[in-house]
């Protein structure tokens, strides 16, 4: 009887890119990491996809598979049309009898463990293989896959820019099978601050930016009841330090749509409430420009394609999210700039592991700017300086990221799970903008604002952040989150070899 209840309750689950003819297929990838969650990895990559394109991670519901969730939901259509890669993790029945992602198991929803880490490792493999834009990685899913979407957003906010749970549940609503029943139906009611605390506890010390979230829910869903939409909105609006009162409302294809904005006027959460829809993914089969999908079990024809609307929210079409009703003043208009670092101020500071005895490194002119532990046993922190005063007056930064170029190195900075993090200062870290010993420990405007994943040659971009000084200098300090036990360093090219990309609206 318990098994039957589990089956019932856990449910089933643009303008900038002109595609050529597509012949891509869903393929399995192996050897993507330690895979502690014992998941399978599938991907769909449009033929001829260039580097620097977005990546969407789409997770199926219970009893489903990657192959039953790609074209059926419309995601492959938009991958071809808009030009992005699609990653589809797949659960195995050996982990869960009904092939549900284990969103209710504490060992699978923590950063650095279980299924969450497996999905992160798949994401890393995709970015490494395809050169995906690390600042435009997104997660979505249905039911158990939606709950895992919230897991990934909470556990790896430094990886995922946004997410879209469809018929899902708030992060850490349950940490056992029995508790999962209550979360799904009748739902668990916590305060917004209590929900937000669960997210913040998933990555202690993380200071943002936090992913934006598009939440989808059927009003007659008896498996994951509509109360979960309310609780999910409360969780993510509180994380973004705003309230759960909609700032704009309207309808899309006749269904209620609401938008929640933060103090800067950014759309941080949106909701679609599908009137009369039960448990499943909304699709609108057909060949029209906004249509997608194939109706089936838990893939419901309701005259609205969820993957299309989610793609607009993420700006995958390159045209911007439409949103209902008037928004904040868009002036001075959307734009972007790629700014080279100021080589005269770039450099690195070396010190003991505790920061004692900091001194300016002297090899930036010959080898580059160092980060990591050198052969002398000292630890290096790299400094890059950017003139961001050219941003238009009133520009609201949508996202920014640093791109660095590897010159040489030794050892593995990322061994044993270490992270190369980026502190951002809206101004100069030390008393002057030139690299100086006080740059080692000077406070950041945003500590660990971004992260740079492993790379062995060429260039690598950080995850996205928004802390930029439009009136002067913005500095980035690269450092390892943990002191390595042995020699592990990288020399990065200063000047034109390091850039800051800023996008505004």
Order of alpha helices (4+ residues) and beta strands (2+ residues): alpha-beta-beta-beta-alpha-beta-alpha-beta-alpha-beta-alpha-alpha-beta-alpha-beta-beta-beta-beta-beta-alpha-beta-beta-beta-beta-beta-beta-beta-beta-beta-beta-beta-beta
